Amino acid sequence: AESPIHLECRHTRSVTLPSAGNDKTNTVVFGEIIGINIDDTYLDKDGRIDFTRLSPIGRLGYLDFTKVNNFFSMERP
C-alpha cells in the first residue's frame, strides 16, 4: 500500500531451477502485466515517471542494493 507504483500481474508460470552446491532451489516467476497504477505525484508535466522524485531502489546482487539518485537517457542502438 505504501508503494507509489503497482504492477498488476497475471501469473503465467513458475520455473524451479537448481542451485549450485546445495540442496536448495531457486524459483523464477513469470507473469503478464495487466495493469499499472502510478501515483500522480511521481509524474512529470509530460506524464512520464520522474525518477528523481521517485528515488527507486535497485538490486545489485548478493545482499546489495542501490538507491537511484541520478539517471540519464540514451537512444537504443
C-alpha positions in Angstrom: 0.0 0.0 0.0 3.0 2.3 0.5 4.4 1.8 -3.0 3.7 4.7 -5.4 3.7 2.3 -8.4 1.9 -1.0 -8.6 2.0 -3.6 -11.4 -1.0 -5.9 -11.6 0.1 -9.2 -13.0 -1.4 -12.4 -14.1 0.7 -15.4 -13.1 2.0 -17.2 -16.3 4.3 -19.8 -14.8 6.9 -20.6 -12.2 10.1 -22.4 -13.1 12.2 -24.1 -10.4 16.0 -24.1 -11.1 18.7 -25.9 -9.3 21.2 -24.0 -7.1 24.9 -25.0 -7.4 26.5 -26.5 -4.4 23.5 -27.1 -2.1 20.1 -28.7 -1.8 18.1 -25.5 -2.2 16.4 -24.4 -5.4 15.6 -21.1 -7.0 12.2 -20.2 -8.4 11.7 -17.7 -11.2 8.2 -16.4 -11.5 6.8 -15.1 -14.8 3.7 -13.1 -15.3 1.8 -10.8 -17.7 1.3 -7.2 -16.7 -2.4 -6.5 -17.0 -2.5 -3.1 -15.2 -0.2 -0.3 -14.0 -1.2 2.2 -11.2 1.1 5.2 -10.7 0.6 7.9 -8.0 0.3 11.2 -10.0 2.8 12.8 -7.6 5.6 11.0 -9.4 4.7 12.0 -12.9 6.2 15.0 -14.7 4.4 17.5 -16.8 4.6 15.2 -19.8 3.1 12.2 -17.9 6.4 10.4 -17.6 7.7 8.9 -14.3 10.0 11.5 -12.6 12.7 9.0 -11.4 14.5 11.7 -9.4 11.3 12.3 -7.3 10.6 8.6 -7.1 14.1 7.7 -6.0 13.8 4.0 -6.7 15.9 1.2 -5.2 17.7 -1.3 -7.4 19.0 -4.8 -6.7 22.7 -5.3 -7.3 23.3 -8.9 -6.2 24.4 -10.7 -3.1 22.8 -8.6 -0.3 23.5 -5.3 -2.0 21.0 -2.7 -3.2 21.4 0.9 -4.6 19.2 4.0 -4.3 18.9 5.8 -7.7 19.7 9.5 -7.3 20.5 10.4 -10.9 19.8 9.0 -14.3 20.3 9.6 -18.0 18.6 8.7 -21.2 20.2 7.1 -24.2 18.9 6.0 -27.6 19.0 2.3 -28.2 21.4 1.2 -30.9 
